[in-house]
Amino acid sequence: MTYADEKRVCDELLARVPYGGIITHPFLLKVLKSHRSYDYLSQYGKLLPRKDRFAGAYVIRFVSEGGMRGETIGLANALADRHGIERATTKLGFFAKRAMRAAIHDQITEVRGTLTSIVYEVDHCGVGFDALVKQFLRGEGLRIADVKTRREEGGIRAQMLDRDLEDRWKDFHKQHAKLEVISREEHKRRTAERRRKQQH
């Protein structure tokens, strides 16, 4: 089947799965296993793909058995990986922002403490992450395309290559970011609201 054919079949099958339900259909599981993050996430234990809601649309959330690890993925990207075509996430700036998020991981972890990421999220209140990135790069006289990264082969994890720039970004974020721990549902609501504002 073509990408379009498989996308149509997946959408029809997913429509039968309630939000929060575990995905068990063999064809859907085969497609999801094509996602480039599948093997990486599998190291945390057996994966239980669950249908979730984000910004008004459905997404697939990989949750390891026992709740040790959770990550949201897009079905379209799993299909793109399966068919060997370019993913939507390869657009300009995607990996730069992934790397900049990775650079502040310790700050996020410090705020979250021992709370599990399956239930709680750390949110940028006031000025959002994307806005902070823009402010920082503007101050550095850079564009997002100027942030060079090293990517994990076959995955979407990335790190900043310029260590001095990374250190300045960490300092900037620590000084200007206001972080708070909120529920996953509230985090989804805020993210959807920010996206709506960006579209207007």
C-alpha positions in Angstrom: 0.0 0.0 0.0 1.0 3.6 -0.6 1.6 6.1 2.2 -1.8 7.6 1.6 -3.5 4.2 1.6 -1.9 3.2 4.9 -2.7 6.6 6.4 -6.4 6.2 5.6 -6.4 2.6 7.1 -4.6 3.8 10.2 -7.1 6.7 10.7 -10.0 4.3 10.3 -8.6 1.9 12.8 -7.6 4.6 15.3 -11.2 6.1 15.1 -12.4 2.9 16.9 -9.9 3.3 19.8 -11.2 5.5 22.7 -9.0 8.3 24.0 -6.7 6.8 26.7 -7.1 3.3 25.2 -4.2 1.0 24.5 -3.6 0.3 20.8 -3.6 -3.5 20.0 -4.5 -3.8 16.3 -1.6 -5.7 14.6 -1.4 -3.3 11.6 -1.2 -0.2 13.8 1.5 -1.8 15.9 3.5 -2.7 12.8 3.3 0.9 11.6 4.2 2.3 15.0 7.2 0.0 15.3 8.6 1.8 12.2 8.9 5.0 14.1 12.6 5.9 14.5 12.3 6.4 18.3 10.7 2.9 18.8 14.0 1.0 19.5 15.3 3.8 21.7 12.1 3.9 23.8 12.0 0.1 24.0 15.0 0.0 26.2 12.8 1.2 29.0 10.6 -1.9 28.8 7.7 -3.2 26.8 5.9 -0.3 25.1 2.1 0.2 25.4 1.1 2.6 22.7 -1.9 4.7 23.8 -4.3 7.0 21.9 -4.1 10.5 23.5 -5.5 13.9 22.7 -3.2 16.9 22.0 -4.2 20.4 20.7 -7.5 19.1 19.5 -6.2 16.1 17.5 -5.2 12.6 18.4 -1.6 11.5 19.0 0.1 8.3 20.0 1.8 8.2 23.3 4.4 5.4 23.9 4.3 4.5 27.6 6.7 1.8 28.9 5.2 -0.9 31.0 5.4 0.3 34.6 5.3 4.0 33.5 9.0 4.5 33.5 9.0 6.4 30.2 6.5 8.2 28.1 6.9 10.1 24.8 4.3 11.4 22.3 4.8 10.6 18.7 3.0 11.4 15.4 1.5 8.6 13.3 2.4 10.6 10.2 6.1 10.4 11.1 5.9 6.7 11.8 4.4 6.2 8.3 7.0 8.5 6.8 9.8 6.4 8.4 8.1 3.2 7.2 8.0 4.5 3.6 11.4 6.1 3.7 10.1 9.6 2.9 10.9 13.0 4.4 9.3 13.6 7.7 7.5 16.9 8.6 9.8 17.2 11.6 12.9 17.8 9.3 11.8 21.4 8.7 14.2 24.2 9.5 14.8 24.7 13.2 13.3 21.5 14.5 16.6 19.9 15.6 18.0 23.2 16.8 15.1 23.5 19.2 15.4 19.9 20.3 19.0 20.5 21.1 18.2 23.7 23.0 15.6 21.8 25.0 18.1 19.1 25.7 20.6 21.7 27.0 18.2 22.8 29.7 17.1 19.3 30.7 18.8 19.6 34.1 16.9 22.8 34.9 13.6 21.1 34.0 14.5 18.0 36.1 15.4 20.1 39.1 12.0 21.8 39.0 10.1 18.5 38.5 11.9 16.7 41.3 10.7 13.2 41.9 7.3 13.7 40.1 6.8 11.4 37.2 6.6 12.9 33.7 3.7 10.6 32.9 1.4 12.7 35.1 3.2 16.0 35.5 4.9 18.4 33.1 7.2 21.4 33.7 5.8 24.5 31.9 7.3 27.8 31.0 4.8 30.3 32.5 4.6 33.8 31.2 7.2 33.8 28.4 7.1 30.4 26.6 10.0 28.3 25.5 9.8 29.4 21.8 9.7 33.1 22.8 12.8 32.6 25.0 14.6 31.0 22.1 13.8 34.0 19.9 14.9 36.5 22.5 18.2 34.7 23.1 19.1 34.3 19.4 18.1 37.9 18.8 20.6 39.0 21.5 23.3 36.8 20.0 22.6 38.1 16.5 21.7 34.6 15.3 18.9 32.8 13.5 17.6 29.4 14.4 19.4 28.0 11.3 22.7 29.2 12.8 22.4 26.8 15.7 24.4 23.7 14.6 23.5 20.4 16.1 24.7 16.8 16.4 21.9 14.4 16.0 21.5 10.9 17.3 21.6 8.5 14.3 18.1 7.2 13.6 16.5 9.3 16.2 15.3 12.9 17.0 17.6 13.6 20.0 20.1 16.3 19.3 22.7 18.4 21.1 24.3 21.8 20.4 27.7 21.7 18.8 28.9 25.1 20.0 29.6 24.6 23.7 30.1 28.3 24.4 26.7 29.1 22.8 25.1 26.3 24.8 26.5 27.6 28.1 25.3 31.1 27.3 21.9 29.7 26.4 21.7 27.7 29.7 22.6 30.9 31.7 20.0 32.9 29.7 17.3 30.4 30.3 18.1 30.0 34.0 17.9 33.8 34.4 14.8 34.5 32.4 12.6 31.3 32.4 9.8 30.9 35.0 9.1 27.2 35.4 6.3 25.5 37.2 5.0 22.0 37.6 1.5 21.4 36.3 -0.7 18.5 35.3 -0.3 17.0 31.8 -3.9 18.1 31.0 -3.2 21.7 31.9 0.0 21.6 29.9 -1.9 20.4 26.8 -4.5 23.2 27.3 -1.8 25.9 27.6 0.1 24.5 24.6 -3.0 24.5 22.4 -3.8 28.0 23.5 -0.3 29.2 22.6 -0.6 27.6 19.2 -3.9 29.3 18.5 -2.4 32.7 19.4 0.5 32.0 17.0 -1.9 31.3 14.2 -3.7 34.6 14.5 
